[in-house]
Amino acid sequence: NDIASCRGHGIFLATCQSAREREASRELVTLITDAIEYLYPAEPIDEEPAVAEEEHSVSVEEMIRREVEAAKGGPNKGGENNALAQKAVSIATDIKGIVIIKLMRKAFCPVQILSHIMRRIEKERAPLTRYVVRLIPLQTTFFPKEEDLAENIPYLL
C-alpha cells in the first residue's frame, strides 16, 4: 500500500517518535478498527440457505477445499479478500516519525472515529497508545488537480 492508494479515502495522519513507526501503526490500526467496529457494527450475513442448497451438488473434495480456504482467510491470503475484511490499513510513507492509516471504506468518517477515540480516552482516563504523539483526521485525499478538487469540494462542505 502506497500513498497513491489513499485517493478518495479518509486517512489518519499521525506523528510518533522516530524509529517507532511500525509500533505506532500497529497500535493505531487496532485502535481505529476498534472504534470503527463500535461506530459501524457489522450486519449479520445470512449464508445458511445458499450453502444448504449447494451441499447436495458439491463434491466432498470441493467442500474440503472451501473449508481450507476459509481457514486460511480466503483464496488470496493477504490479497483482495483479506484487504476487504480490514477496516483500516497502514500506508508505507518512508518518512521518519510519520504514520498514515487509510480507512478502507469511504463511508467511514475519520472525524467521527477520532471523536469516539477522544471520548473513550476521557472516559477511561488512561492512555490508549504508547507511541502516537498526534493524530489528525483527514476526511478525503486527492491529487492536486482541478477535477479532483471540484469533485471533492461538495463532499467537504
Number of C-alpha atoms within 10 A of each C-alpha: 11 12 14 11 12 20 14 17 20 25 28 26 15 21 21 21 13 11 12 16 24 15 15 25 24 15 17 25 21 15 17 22 18 15 19 23 11 12 14 12 9 9 6 6 6 8 8 8 8 9 11 10 10 10 12 9 8 11 11 11 8 11 12 11 13 14 12 13 14 12 10 12 15 16 16 12 13 12 11 11 13 13 14 12 10 13 18 24 21 21 18 16 14 10 10 13 18 21 26 26 23 26 26 18 14 14 10 19 19 23 16 15 22 19 13 17 18 13 12 15 14 11 9 10 9 9 9 15 13 10 20 21 12 11 15 14 19 15 20 20 19 17 12 8 9 8 10 14 13 10 13 15 10 8 9 8 5
